[in-house]
Amino acid sequence: MSRRTRRTAPAPGAARPTVTVCRGCCCGTAKVPGLDHADQLRDLRQRLDGSATVRVTDCLNACEHANVIVVQPSAAGRESGARPIWLGLVNDPDATTDITDWIKAGGPGVTDPTGVLDLYAFRPSRRVRSELHEEEEPPGRDGRRSRRG
């Protein structure tokens, strides 16, 4: 019997942010050289313990942006209109540190990301968004949806 515990995804409106780390066909593999992928995941889990839920998923179908991390806002972030933020090319330990610092400060909709995180943000394809049941309206740079009149 495994000593590992299964972590389930939080329900929508979770009190804290959720960080989804892609570890599919490209992300987290030797196809992305120069990064200790296991160490990256360990760092995320250790640094965000108590601040966010960290989960691993199979391929998110955004392989051109490997390694991909999706940050889903907390309930407070969603109340302010924030949507999930997709971060790609997260292939540097400093990027992981910037992401964890932002999430610990509140994450999407609560705290603006540092300027460098804008360089990692991308919008997944419409097909990927529809598969993940995301709204078609893209988030702004701060993760908030535009408010239409």
Contacts in CASP RR format, 6 or more apart in sequence:
PFRMAT RR
TARGET T0000
AUTHOR 0000-0000-0000
METHOD contacts of the structure
MODEL  1
MSRRTRRTAPAPGAARPTVTVCRGCCCGTAKVPGLDHADQLRDLRQRLDG
SATVRVTDCLNACEHANVIVVQPSAAGRESGARPIWLGLVNDPDATTDIT
DWIKAGGPGVTDPTGVLDLYAFRPSRRVRSELHEEEEPPGRDGRRSRRG
7 53 0 8 1.000
7 55 0 8 1.000
9 18 0 8 1.000
9 53 0 8 1.000
9 55 0 8 1.000
10 16 0 8 1.000
10 18 0 8 1.000
10 53 0 8 1.000
12 78 0 8 1.000
13 74 0 8 1.000
13 75 0 8 1.000
13 78 0 8 1.000
14 53 0 8 1.000
14 72 0 8 1.000
14 74 0 8 1.000
14 75 0 8 1.000
15 74 0 8 1.000
15 75 0 8 1.000
16 50 0 8 1.000
16 51 0 8 1.000
16 52 0 8 1.000
16 53 0 8 1.000
16 74 0 8 1.000
17 51 0 8 1.000
17 52 0 8 1.000
17 53 0 8 1.000
17 71 0 8 1.000
17 72 0 8 1.000
17 73 0 8 1.000
17 74 0 8 1.000
17 103 0 8 1.000
17 106 0 8 1.000
17 107 0 8 1.000
17 108 0 8 1.000
18 52 0 8 1.000
18 53 0 8 1.000
18 54 0 8 1.000
18 55 0 8 1.000
18 71 0 8 1.000
18 72 0 8 1.000
19 44 0 8 1.000
19 48 0 8 1.000
19 52 0 8 1.000
19 53 0 8 1.000
19 54 0 8 1.000
19 55 0 8 1.000
19 69 0 8 1.000
19 70 0 8 1.000
19 71 0 8 1.000
19 72 0 8 1.000
19 99 0 8 1.000
19 103 0 8 1.000
20 55 0 8 1.000
20 56 0 8 1.000
20 57 0 8 1.000
20 60 0 8 1.000
20 69 0 8 1.000
20 70 0 8 1.000
20 71 0 8 1.000
20 72 0 8 1.000
21 27 0 8 1.000
21 40 0 8 1.000
21 41 0 8 1.000
21 44 0 8 1.000
21 54 0 8 1.000
21 55 0 8 1.000
21 56 0 8 1.000
21 57 0 8 1.000
21 67 0 8 1.000
21 68 0 8 1.000
21 69 0 8 1.000
22 28 0 8 1.000
22 57 0 8 1.000
22 58 0 8 1.000
22 59 0 8 1.000
22 60 0 8 1.000
22 62 0 8 1.000
22 66 0 8 1.000
22 67 0 8 1.000
22 68 0 8 1.000
22 69 0 8 1.000
22 70 0 8 1.000
23 29 0 8 1.000
23 37 0 8 1.000
23 41 0 8 1.000
23 56 0 8 1.000
23 57 0 8 1.000
23 58 0 8 1.000
24 57 0 8 1.000
24 58 0 8 1.000
24 59 0 8 1.000
24 60 0 8 1.000
25 31 0 8 1.000
25 59 0 8 1.000
25 63 0 8 1.000
26 32 0 8 1.000
26 59 0 8 1.000
26 63 0 8 1.000
26 66 0 8 1.000
27 37 0 8 1.000
27 59 0 8 1.000
27 60 0 8 1.000
27 63 0 8 1.000
27 66 0 8 1.000
27 67 0 8 1.000
27 68 0 8 1.000
28 35 0 8 1.000
28 37 0 8 1.000
28 40 0 8 1.000
28 66 0 8 1.000
28 67 0 8 1.000
29 37 0 8 1.000
31 66 0 8 1.000
32 66 0 8 1.000
32 67 0 8 1.000
32 91 0 8 1.000
34 91 0 8 1.000
35 67 0 8 1.000
35 91 0 8 1.000
35 92 0 8 1.000
35 93 0 8 1.000
37 67 0 8 1.000
39 93 0 8 1.000
40 67 0 8 1.000
40 90 0 8 1.000
40 93 0 8 1.000
40 96 0 8 1.000
41 54 0 8 1.000
41 56 0 8 1.000
43 93 0 8 1.000
43 96 0 8 1.000
43 97 0 8 1.000
43 100 0 8 1.000
44 54 0 8 1.000
44 69 0 8 1.000
44 96 0 8 1.000
44 99 0 8 1.000
44 100 0 8 1.000
45 54 0 8 1.000
47 96 0 8 1.000
47 97 0 8 1.000
47 100 0 8 1.000
47 104 0 8 1.000
48 54 0 8 1.000
48 100 0 8 1.000
48 103 0 8 1.000
48 104 0 8 1.000
51 103 0 8 1.000
51 104 0 8 1.000
51 106 0 8 1.000
52 103 0 8 1.000
52 104 0 8 1.000
60 68 0 8 1.000
60 70 0 8 1.000
60 124 0 8 1.000
60 128 0 8 1.000
60 132 0 8 1.000
61 124 0 8 1.000
61 125 0 8 1.000
61 127 0 8 1.000
61 128 0 8 1.000
61 131 0 8 1.000
62 68 0 8 1.000
62 86 0 8 1.000
62 88 0 8 1.000
62 122 0 8 1.000
62 124 0 8 1.000
62 125 0 8 1.000
62 128 0 8 1.000
65 86 0 8 1.000
65 88 0 8 1.000
65 89 0 8 1.000
65 122 0 8 1.000
66 88 0 8 1.000
66 89 0 8 1.000
66 91 0 8 1.000
67 88 0 8 1.000
67 89 0 8 1.000
67 90 0 8 1.000
67 91 0 8 1.000
68 86 0 8 1.000
68 87 0 8 1.000
68 88 0 8 1.000
68 90 0 8 1.000
69 86 0 8 1.000
69 87 0 8 1.000
69 88 0 8 1.000
69 90 0 8 1.000
69 99 0 8 1.000
70 84 0 8 1.000
70 85 0 8 1.000
70 86 0 8 1.000
70 87 0 8 1.000
71 84 0 8 1.000
71 85 0 8 1.000
71 87 0 8 1.000
71 99 0 8 1.000
71 102 0 8 1.000
71 103 0 8 1.000
71 107 0 8 1.000
71 108 0 8 1.000
72 84 0 8 1.000
72 108 0 8 1.000
73 81 0 8 1.000
73 82 0 8 1.000
73 83 0 8 1.000
73 84 0 8 1.000
73 107 0 8 1.000
73 108 0 8 1.000
73 109 0 8 1.000
73 110 0 8 1.000
73 143 0 8 1.000
74 106 0 8 1.000
74 107 0 8 1.000
74 110 0 8 1.000
76 106 0 8 1.000
76 109 0 8 1.000
76 110 0 8 1.000
77 106 0 8 1.000
77 107 0 8 1.000
77 108 0 8 1.000
77 109 0 8 1.000
77 110 0 8 1.000
80 109 0 8 1.000
80 110 0 8 1.000
80 144 0 8 1.000
81 109 0 8 1.000
81 143 0 8 1.000
81 144 0 8 1.000
81 145 0 8 1.000
82 107 0 8 1.000
82 108 0 8 1.000
82 109 0 8 1.000
82 110 0 8 1.000
82 139 0 8 1.000
82 142 0 8 1.000
82 143 0 8 1.000
82 144 0 8 1.000
82 145 0 8 1.000
83 108 0 8 1.000
83 134 0 8 1.000
83 135 0 8 1.000
83 139 0 8 1.000
83 143 0 8 1.000
83 144 0 8 1.000
83 145 0 8 1.000
84 108 0 8 1.000
84 134 0 8 1.000
84 139 0 8 1.000
85 108 0 8 1.000
85 113 0 8 1.000
85 121 0 8 1.000
85 139 0 8 1.000
85 143 0 8 1.000
86 121 0 8 1.000
86 122 0 8 1.000
86 123 0 8 1.000
86 124 0 8 1.000
87 95 0 8 1.000
87 99 0 8 1.000
87 117 0 8 1.000
87 120 0 8 1.000
87 121 0 8 1.000
87 122 0 8 1.000
88 120 0 8 1.000
88 121 0 8 1.000
88 122 0 8 1.000
89 120 0 8 1.000
90 96 0 8 1.000
90 99 0 8 1.000
90 120 0 8 1.000
95 116 0 8 1.000
95 120 0 8 1.000
98 114 0 8 1.000
98 116 0 8 1.000
98 117 0 8 1.000
99 117 0 8 1.000
99 120 0 8 1.000
101 114 0 8 1.000
102 111 0 8 1.000
102 113 0 8 1.000
102 114 0 8 1.000
102 117 0 8 1.000
105 111 0 8 1.000
107 113 0 8 1.000
108 139 0 8 1.000
108 142 0 8 1.000
108 143 0 8 1.000
108 144 0 8 1.000
109 142 0 8 1.000
109 143 0 8 1.000
109 144 0 8 1.000
112 142 0 8 1.000
113 121 0 8 1.000
113 142 0 8 1.000
118 141 0 8 1.000
121 141 0 8 1.000
123 138 0 8 1.000
124 132 0 8 1.000
124 134 0 8 1.000
126 136 0 8 1.000
129 135 0 8 1.000
129 136 0 8 1.000
130 136 0 8 1.000
135 145 0 8 1.000
137 145 0 8 1.000
137 146 0 8 1.000
139 145 0 8 1.000
140 146 0 8 1.000
END
